[in-house]
Amino acid sequence: VKLQVAIKGASSPAQTLTANLGSDVAVPGSGLTLRASEFLPALQVKDNEITSASNEPNNPAALVTITENGKQIFHGWLFSKFPEMQPFDHPTYRITLIDGVPKR
């Protein structure tokens, strides 16, 4: 998945990082590590079960775990089309899902 990391209130451009599912990606100079464990192109909740409605990118979402200096500070879904629904709240960084990356 592609994730964007921005420093809140900074004029510097945001960083785009690509994370393979199940692998850690360090955010340079931040102490943050990101791990995407699942990606669903069309996330839906039906009967209390989270699934993908199709393979079309209608509601791309990634299940992401974020650690800071080795301590888990977030585990939840990030949505590319609805970044304002983001439950991750950090005083310095904003992390958003850009999109999925096809498996090679």
Kinemage of the C-alpha trace (Angstrom):
@kinemage 1
@onewidth
@group {chain A} dominant
@subgroup {mainchain}
@vectorlist {calphas} color= white
{ca val a 1} P 0.000 0.000 0.000
{ca lys a 2} L 1.047 3.607 -0.478
{ca leu a 3} L 0.893 5.776 2.626
{ca gln a 4} L 1.474 9.497 2.915
{ca val a 5} L 3.188 10.914 5.985
{ca ala a 6} L 2.937 14.657 6.559
{ca ile a 7} L 4.172 16.839 9.391
{ca lys a 8} L 1.233 18.875 10.660
{ca gly a 9} L 1.654 22.603 10.041
{ca ala a 10} L 4.944 22.182 8.156
{ca ser a 11} L 5.666 23.621 4.751
{ca ser a 12} L 7.802 20.627 3.806
{ca pro a 13} L 6.254 18.187 1.345
{ca ala a 14} L 4.687 14.982 2.604
{ca gln a 15} L 6.584 11.704 2.219
{ca thr a 16} L 5.062 8.831 0.276
{ca leu a 17} L 6.039 5.382 1.538
{ca thr a 18} L 5.212 2.013 0.030
{ca ala a 19} L 4.578 -0.772 2.543
{ca asn a 20} L 4.337 -4.420 1.582
{ca leu a 21} L 1.602 -6.194 3.514
{ca gly a 22} L 3.040 -7.680 6.691
{ca ser a 23} L 6.323 -5.745 6.520
{ca asp a 24} L 7.490 -2.839 8.645
{ca val a 25} L 8.389 0.502 7.071
{ca ala a 26} L 10.232 3.103 9.120
{ca val a 27} L 9.336 6.779 8.645
{ca pro a 28} L 12.748 8.475 8.370
{ca gly a 29} L 13.593 10.809 11.258
{ca ser a 30} L 10.353 10.213 13.151
{ca gly a 31} L 10.605 7.145 15.389
{ca leu a 32} L 7.448 5.862 13.642
{ca thr a 33} L 7.109 2.441 12.048
{ca leu a 34} L 4.155 1.497 9.860
{ca arg a 35} L 2.813 -1.983 9.114
{ca ala a 36} L -0.130 -2.653 6.819
{ca ser a 37} L -1.540 -6.104 7.507
{ca glu a 38} L -4.585 -6.033 5.199
{ca phe a 39} L -5.814 -4.131 2.159
{ca leu a 40} L -9.397 -4.205 0.897
{ca pro a 41} L -10.245 -2.397 -2.360
{ca ala a 42} L -13.943 -2.036 -1.485
{ca leu a 43} L -14.269 -2.288 2.285
{ca gln a 44} L -17.749 -3.012 3.543
{ca val a 45} L -19.164 -4.112 6.867
{ca lys a 46} L -21.941 -6.662 6.601
{ca asp a 47} L -23.327 -8.630 9.544
{ca asn a 48} L -20.437 -7.366 11.720
{ca glu a 49} L -17.908 -8.807 9.243
{ca ile a 50} L -15.406 -6.669 7.340
{ca thr a 51} L -15.020 -7.805 3.729
{ca ser a 52} L -14.413 -6.373 0.277
{ca ala a 53} L -17.488 -5.897 -1.896
{ca ser a 54} L -15.405 -6.269 -5.067
{ca asn a 55} L -11.932 -5.892 -6.527
{ca glu a 56} L -12.792 -2.404 -7.791
{ca pro a 57} L -11.292 0.457 -5.722
{ca asn a 58} L -14.638 1.812 -4.503
{ca asn a 59} L -13.630 2.191 -0.843
{ca pro a 60} L -9.909 1.362 -0.507
{ca ala a 61} L -8.870 0.703 3.069
{ca ala a 62} L -5.814 -0.671 4.838
{ca leu a 63} L -5.526 -2.133 8.315
{ca val a 64} L -2.466 -0.366 9.703
{ca thr a 65} L -0.455 -0.674 12.916
{ca ile a 66} L 1.718 2.293 13.863
{ca thr a 67} L 4.420 2.136 16.501
{ca glu a 68} L 6.459 4.995 17.904
{ca asn a 69} L 9.836 4.173 19.421
{ca gly a 70} L 8.751 0.533 19.710
{ca lys a 71} L 5.379 1.235 21.397
{ca gln a 72} L 2.123 0.598 19.513
{ca ile a 73} L 0.155 3.838 19.277
{ca phe a 74} L -2.456 2.907 16.643
{ca his a 75} L -4.135 -0.136 15.113
{ca gly a 76} L -7.046 0.463 12.778
{ca trp a 77} L -8.368 1.108 9.282
{ca leu a 78} L -7.242 4.023 7.105
{ca phe a 79} L -9.428 4.999 4.140
{ca ser a 80} L -8.051 6.629 0.981
{ca lys a 81} L -11.320 8.197 -0.188
{ca phe a 82} L -12.338 9.394 3.274
{ca pro a 83} L -9.153 10.624 5.007
{ca glu a 84} L -11.247 12.781 7.357
{ca met a 85} L -12.624 9.547 8.859
{ca gln a 86} L -9.137 8.780 10.044
{ca pro a 87} L -8.994 7.573 13.644
{ca phe a 88} L -5.174 8.000 13.868
{ca asp a 89} L -4.402 11.141 15.872
{ca his a 90} L -0.835 12.236 16.529
{ca pro a 91} L 0.404 15.647 17.693
{ca thr a 92} L 3.055 15.860 14.946
{ca tyr a 93} L 2.229 13.511 12.071
{ca arg a 94} L -0.731 12.871 9.796
{ca ile a 95} L -0.733 9.514 8.023
{ca thr a 96} L -3.168 8.757 5.232
{ca leu a 97} L -3.716 5.907 2.825
{ca ile a 98} L -3.129 6.871 -0.793
{ca asp a 99} L -3.975 3.581 -2.503
{ca gly a 100} L -3.209 -0.073 -2.899
{ca val a 101} L -0.318 -1.297 -5.020
{ca pro a 102} L -0.871 -4.348 -7.223
{ca lys a 103} L 1.115 -7.410 -6.220
{ca arg a 104} L 3.927 -8.191 -8.656
